Amino acid sequence: MKRFAVLLMTLLTTFTSIAQDITGKWHGVLKVQGTQLRLVFNVTKTDDGFSTTMDSPDQGAKNIPVTSTVFINPKIKFMVSNLAIVYDGEYKDGEITGVFVQGGLEFPMNLSREPIEKDIVNRPQEPKKPYPYNSEAVTFKNTKADITLSGTLTLPKNGTNFPVVILISGSGPQNRDEELLGHKPFLVISDYLTKHGIAVLRYDDRGVGQSSGDFKTATTADFATDVESAMAYLKTRQDINSHKIGLVGHSEGGLIAPMVASKSKDVNFMVLLAGPGISGYDIFLLQSELINKANGLDESALQQELAFLKTNLDVVVKGNDLDAIKSVLTDTLHKQLLSQPELLPKGMEAKDVDTFADTFTTPWFHYFLKYNPSVSLEQVQCPVLAINGEKDLQVPPKENLSAIEQALIRGGNKNISIKELPNLNHLFQDAITGSPNEYSTIEQTFSPDALEEITNWILLQTK
């Protein structure tokens, strides 16, 4: 879902017109599940129509070239085939009213000649400065990857020799606050823990924010080396107790933490927040089923979609060479969509399936699908707290918590705490259905009950 929102935010558009003067700046705000992105389209005249570039002020991007347009006054249609995007708009009274379509989902986006401010969302749990603790900007080197990671270390005001946790983010490029859908869960967690005497290191993923490196080419195993470099940095600090370093991983971060802890005696304890206990292949199919059910898809369509998904995932997991997999997958997709055109998302053509093949054959996705978490979990000997929300549809609690517990027990771990927290979703918000569609509409960023559960357990391990 996070990757989908980022894809929408990188859209490209072009304006052409014969009868109307649409030159100048056009301002809009794209709103996707609580995330808001300001866009500015700069339209100039050319000999044969118009030329446009796009700015994305919130991403620091300028002069992005835009591609294809049809303008038959007053209708405007923009298509970005390689991103499977269609935009249909209407020019009237100096404004453009339109709808974005991608993957069968529609998002209204209007354009105005005047700047449009983003809506203010209410996030009552976000801490406000000045903080009642010390907050320090830090950098540390991952020598294996030859990159520098940037983050924030928060420390209690009084004392020294603090226990510390490293926060490890979920899938997709994340900043140090794990900011998504208008929420900053890692900011909330670090604030709560630090107020209770626990230092916290959180950092921008490689290639994100102020961290160097290339996120797109990295796998989960590569991200594990980033955590190892964070631990090495903490061991150099005089104000940190190097014997009380813990890992707290959310979602994919809960996959990474055991990979690190299984190899290092420096990990004193580990907290898995909606961490996977089964393979990415099984999780992907299971979450697709649960989320589609929650969104009201009828049983016949659900089974058809799951069969479609499974066929393509099987192609990915059975191969090792990504170029060869992509070739087979592209051919498989074309054949499926020719025989079952109803599976094609609205606004997308069969020739656009190459974008699906690209997504399914990234190094990260290939590794994630094939990796079995039990491999590392069976080797973890430090104390482990694994918690999930009862209404988590992305990493379903029963299947994953059970698998985590069984793997730890097989490895002989004697300090295990497994808890399913009632009414919480994948982001540990109090939820109604647990569907990702709710994430941005819930004011709560992270359940106070979950915060208390995590904090009390860590204090017990580090006292």
C-alpha positions in Angstrom: 0.0 0.0 0.0 2.8 2.4 0.9 4.5 1.6 -2.4 1.2 2.3 -4.2 0.9 5.7 -2.6 4.4 6.6 -3.6 3.7 5.5 -7.2 0.8 7.9 -7.4 2.9 10.7 -6.1 5.4 10.3 -8.9 2.8 10.8 -11.7 3.6 12.7 -14.8 1.1 14.8 -16.8 1.0 17.0 -19.9 -1.4 19.7 -21.0 -2.2 20.7 -24.6 -4.9 22.9 -25.8 -6.0 24.6 -29.0 -8.8 27.0 -27.9 -8.0 28.0 -24.3 -4.9 29.7 -22.8 -3.9 27.4 -20.1 -0.3 28.6 -19.8 1.1 29.4 -16.4 1.2 27.6 -13.1 -1.5 25.1 -12.0 -1.7 24.0 -8.4 -3.2 20.9 -6.9 -3.1 18.6 -3.9 -3.2 14.8 -4.5 -4.8 13.1 -1.5 -4.3 9.3 -1.1 -5.3 7.6 2.1 -4.3 10.4 4.4 -1.2 11.4 2.5 -1.2 14.8 0.8 1.1 15.9 -1.9 1.2 19.4 -3.4 1.8 19.5 -7.2 2.5 22.4 -9.5 2.2 22.1 -13.2 4.1 24.7 -15.2 2.6 25.1 -18.7 4.2 27.1 -21.5 3.3 27.6 -25.2 5.2 25.8 -28.0 4.9 26.0 -31.8 2.6 23.0 -31.9 0.7 23.4 -28.6 2.0 23.4 -25.0 4.9 22.0 -23.0 4.6 21.2 -19.3 6.9 20.4 -16.3 5.8 19.4 -12.9 7.1 20.4 -9.4 6.5 18.5 -6.2 7.4 20.9 -3.4 6.9 18.4 -0.7 9.4 16.1 -2.2 11.9 18.8 -3.3 11.4 17.8 -7.0 11.3 20.4 -9.8 11.0 20.5 -13.5 9.8 16.9 -13.9 9.1 16.4 -17.6 5.5 15.4 -18.4 4.2 13.3 -21.2 0.9 12.7 -23.2 -2.2 14.9 -23.3 -5.5 15.1 -25.2 -7.4 18.4 -24.9 -10.7 18.9 -26.7 -12.3 21.9 -25.1 -13.4 21.6 -22.3 -12.3 17.9 -21.8 -8.8 17.1 -20.8 -7.4 13.6 -20.7 -3.9 12.7 -19.4 -2.5 9.2 -19.7 0.7 7.9 -18.2 0.8 4.4 -19.6 3.9 3.2 -17.9 2.3 4.0 -14.5 -1.1 2.8 -15.5 -2.6 6.3 -14.8 -5.5 8.0 -16.4 -6.6 11.5 -15.6 -9.9 12.9 -16.9 -10.6 16.6 -16.3 -12.7 19.5 -17.4 -11.5 23.0 -17.9 -14.1 25.6 -16.8 -13.9 29.2 -15.4 -10.2 29.1 -14.9 -10.1 25.8 -13.1 -9.6 22.1 -14.0 -11.8 19.6 -12.2 -10.6 16.0 -12.6 -10.3 12.5 -11.4 -7.2 10.3 -11.2 -7.6 6.6 -11.9 -5.0 4.0 -11.1 -5.4 0.3 -10.5 -9.2 0.6 -10.5 -9.1 3.3 -7.7 -10.3 6.8 -8.3 -8.9 10.0 -6.6 -10.4 13.4 -7.2 -7.8 16.1 -7.9 -8.6 19.6 -9.0 -6.2 22.2 -10.3 -6.3 25.9 -9.6 -4.2 28.9 -10.7 -3.9 29.8 -7.0 -1.8 27.8 -4.5 -3.8 25.3 -2.6 -3.0 24.5 1.0 -2.9 21.0 2.4 -5.6 20.1 4.8 -4.6 20.0 8.5 -5.1 16.5 9.9 -5.6 16.0 13.7 -2.9 13.7 15.2 -3.3 14.4 18.9 -0.5 11.9 19.9 2.2 13.7 18.1 4.6 15.3 20.6 5.3 19.0 20.4 8.6 20.8 21.0 10.2 21.5 23.4 10.6 17.8 24.3 11.1 16.9 28.0 14.2 14.9 26.9 17.3 15.4 24.8 17.0 14.9 21.0 20.2 14.6 19.0 20.7 14.4 15.2 23.2 11.6 14.5 24.8 9.8 11.5 26.5 6.4 11.3 28.3 4.5 8.6 27.3 1.1 7.1 30.7 0.1 5.9 29.4 -3.1 4.2 27.2 -1.0 1.9 29.4 2.1 1.9 26.5 4.3 2.9 25.8 6.8 5.7 22.5 6.7 7.6 21.0 9.7 9.3 18.7 9.5 12.3 17.6 10.9 15.7 18.7 9.6 19.1 16.5 10.6 22.0 17.9 10.3 25.5 16.3 10.9 28.9 17.2 14.3 30.5 18.7 12.9 33.7 21.2 10.1 34.2 23.4 8.1 31.9 24.1 4.5 30.9 20.6 4.2 29.4 19.1 1.1 27.9 18.3 1.8 24.2 16.1 0.5 21.4 16.6 0.7 17.6 13.3 1.2 15.7 13.2 -0.8 12.5 10.6 0.3 9.9 8.2 -1.7 7.8 8.2 -2.2 4.0 8.7 0.6 1.6 11.0 3.6 1.8 10.4 5.1 5.3 11.8 8.1 7.1 12.9 8.0 10.7 9.3 8.6 11.9 8.0 5.8 9.7 5.7 8.5 8.4 2.7 7.1 6.4 -0.9 8.0 5.8 -0.6 11.2 7.9 0.8 9.3 10.9 4.3 9.3 12.5 4.2 6.1 14.6 8.0 6.0 15.3 7.9 9.6 16.6 5.1 8.6 19.0 6.8 5.4 20.1 10.2 7.1 20.6 8.6 9.9 22.6 6.8 7.5 24.9 9.8 5.2 25.5 12.2 8.1 26.1 9.8 9.6 28.7 10.0 6.3 30.5 13.8 6.2 30.7 14.6 4.3 27.5 16.8 5.9 24.8 15.7 5.4 21.2 17.5 5.5 17.9 15.4 5.9 14.8 16.8 6.6 11.3 15.9 7.3 7.7 16.0 4.2 5.5 18.8 4.0 3.0 18.1 6.4 0.1 15.4 8.2 2.1 15.5 11.6 3.8 19.1 12.4 4.8 20.4 8.8 4.4 22.5 7.9 1.4 22.3 4.7 -0.6 19.8 3.1 -3.0 16.6 1.7 -1.5 15.3 0.2 -4.8 18.1 -2.3 -5.2 18.2 -3.4 -1.5 16.7 -6.5 0.0 15.6 -7.3 3.6 19.0 -8.8 4.2 20.6 -5.6 3.1 18.4 -3.6 5.5 19.6 -6.0 8.3 23.2 -4.7 7.8 21.8 -1.1 8.4 20.6 -2.3 11.8 23.9 -3.9 12.5 25.7 -0.6 11.8 23.2 1.2 14.1 24.2 -1.2 16.9 27.9 -0.6 16.2 27.4 3.1 16.5 25.5 2.9 19.8 28.3 0.8 21.3 30.6 3.8 20.8 28.5 6.1 23.0 29.4 6.6 26.6 25.8 7.5 27.6 24.4 4.1 26.3 24.5 0.8 28.1 26.0 -1.4 25.4 24.7 -4.5 27.3 21.1 -3.3 27.0 20.6 -2.8 23.3 17.2 -3.9 22.0 15.5 -4.1 18.6 11.9 -3.0 18.0 10.7 -3.9 14.5 7.4 -3.2 12.9 6.0 -5.3 10.0 9.1 -6.0 7.8 11.1 -4.6 10.6 9.9 -7.6 12.6 11.5 -9.8 9.9 14.7 -7.9 10.0 15.1 -7.9 13.8 15.4 -11.7 14.2 17.9 -11.8 11.3 20.2 -9.5 13.3 19.5 -11.0 16.7 20.2 -14.5 15.4 23.8 -13.5 14.5 24.6 -11.1 17.3 25.0 -11.5 21.1 24.8 -7.7 21.4 21.0 -7.8 21.0 19.7 -7.9 24.6 16.0 -8.2 23.8 13.6 -7.9 20.8 10.1 -6.6 20.3 8.2 -7.7 17.1 5.3 -5.5 16.2 3.2 -7.3 13.7 6.3 -9.2 12.6 6.0 -12.0 10.0 6.2 -15.6 11.2 5.3 -17.2 7.8 6.8 -16.7 4.4 6.2 -13.5 2.3 4.4 -15.7 -0.3 1.9 -17.0 2.3 1.5 -13.5 3.9 0.8 -11.9 0.5 -1.9 -14.3 -0.4 -3.5 -14.2 3.0 -3.6 -10.4 3.3 -5.0 -10.1 -0.2 -7.8 -12.5 0.8 -8.6 -10.7 4.1 -8.4 -7.1 2.8 -10.6 -7.9 -0.3 -13.1 -9.5 2.0 -13.1 -6.5 4.3 -13.6 -4.2 1.3 -16.7 -6.2 0.3 -15.4 -8.2 -2.7 -17.9 -11.0 -3.5 -16.7 -14.6 -3.1 -16.6 -15.4 -6.8 -14.5 -12.4 -7.7 -12.3 -13.0 -4.7 -11.4 -16.5 -5.7 -10.8 -15.4 -9.3 -8.4 -12.7 -8.1 -6.6 -15.0 -5.7 -6.1 -17.6 -8.4 -4.7 -14.8 -10.7 -2.3 -13.7 -7.9 -1.2 -17.2 -7.0 -0.3 -18.0 -10.6 1.9 -15.0 -10.9 3.5 -15.4 -7.4 4.3 -19.0 -8.3 6.3 -17.8 -11.3 8.3 -15.5 -9.1 9.2 -17.9 -6.3 10.1 -20.8 -8.6 12.9 -18.9 -10.3 16.2 -17.3 -9.3 17.2 -15.2 -12.3 15.1 -12.0 -12.2 15.4 -11.2 -15.9 14.2 -14.7 -16.8 11.4 -14.5 -14.3 10.3 -11.1 -15.7 10.1 -12.5 -19.2 8.0 -15.5 -18.1 5.8 -13.4 -15.9 5.1 -10.8 -18.6 4.1 -13.5 -21.0 1.9 -15.1 -18.3 0.2 -11.8 -17.4 -0.6 -11.1 -21.1 -2.2 -14.5 -21.5 -4.2 -14.2 -18.4 -5.6 -10.7 -19.1 -6.4 -11.6 -22.7 -8.6 -14.5 -21.5 -9.8 -12.7 -18.3 -10.0 -8.9 -19.2 -12.3 -8.3 -16.2 -9.1 -8.6 -14.0 -7.6 -5.6 -15.8 -7.9 -2.5 -13.5 -10.0 0.4 -14.7 -8.0 2.8 -16.9 -5.4 0.2 -17.7 -4.6 -1.5 -21.0 -3.2 -5.0 -21.4 0.0 -3.6 -22.8 0.6 -1.9 -19.4 1.1 -5.2 -17.5 4.8 -4.7 -17.8 4.5 -2.4 -14.8 3.2 -5.3 -12.8 6.0 -7.5 -13.9 8.5 -4.8 -12.9 7.0 -4.6 -9.4 6.9 -8.4 -8.9 10.5 -8.9 -10.0 12.4 -6.4 -7.8 15.2 -7.8 -5.7 13.3 -6.9 -2.6 10.0 -8.5 -3.6 11.7 -11.7 -4.8 13.6 -12.1 -1.6 10.6 -11.3 0.6 8.4 -13.9 -1.1 10.9 -16.7 -0.7 12.3 -15.9 2.8 11.1 -18.1 5.7 11.3 -16.2 9.0 11.7 -19.4 11.1 15.3 -19.7 9.8 16.4 -16.8 12.0 13.7 -17.1 14.7 15.0 -20.6 15.6 18.4 -19.1 16.4 17.2 -16.2 18.6 18.1 -16.7 22.2 17.4 -13.2 23.7 14.0 -12.3 25.3 11.3 -11.8 22.8 8.0 -9.9 22.9 5.8 -10.5 19.8 2.5 -8.6 19.6 -0.1 -8.2 16.9 -3.4 -6.5 16.7 -6.5 -8.7 16.6 -7.7 -6.9 13.5 -4.4 -6.9 11.6 -5.3 -7.8 8.0 -1.7 -7.3 6.6 0.2 -9.6 9.0 -2.7 -11.7 10.4 -2.1 -12.4 14.1 -3.2 -16.0 14.5 -1.0 -17.5 11.7 2.0 -15.3 12.4 2.1 -15.2 16.2 1.7 -19.0 16.3 4.5 -19.5 13.8 6.8 -17.1 15.7 6.2 -18.9 19.0 6.7 -22.3 17.5 10.0 -21.3 15.8 11.3 -19.7 19.1 10.4 -22.8 21.1 12.0 -25.1 18.5 15.2 -23.1 19.0 15.1 -23.5 22.8 14.3 -19.9 23.6 13.0 -19.7 27.2 11.9 -16.1 27.4 9.0 -15.6 25.1 5.9 -13.4 25.4 3.2 -13.6 22.7 0.2 -11.3 22.8 -2.7 -10.6 20.5 -4.1 -7.1 21.4 -7.9 -6.7 21.0 -9.3 -4.3 18.4 -6.0 -3.1 16.9 -5.0 -3.0 13.2 -1.7 -3.4 11.5 -0.6 0.1 12.7 -1.7 -0.7 16.2 -4.6 1.7 16.0 -8.0 1.0 17.6 -10.0 0.1 14.5 -13.4 -1.0 13.3 -12.6 -3.5 10.5 -8.8 -3.4 10.3 -8.9 -2.5 6.6 -6.0 -0.3 5.4 -8.8 2.1 4.1 -9.3 3.1 7.8 -5.7 3.9 8.6 -5.7 7.6 7.6 -9.2 8.3 9.0 -8.3 7.2 12.5 -7.0 10.1 14.7 -5.0 7.7 16.9 -1.5 7.0 15.7 -0.6 4.2 18.1 -2.7 2.5 20.8 -1.8 3.7 24.4 -2.4 0.2 25.6 0.2 -1.2 23.1 2.7 1.6 24.1 2.2 0.6 27.8 2.6 -3.1 27.0 5.8 -2.6 25.1 7.3 -0.2 27.6 6.6 -2.3 30.7 8.1 -5.4 29.0 11.3 -3.5 28.0 11.7 -2.1 31.5 11.3 -5.5 32.9 14.1 -6.9 30.7 16.5 -3.9 31.4 15.9 -3.3 35.1 
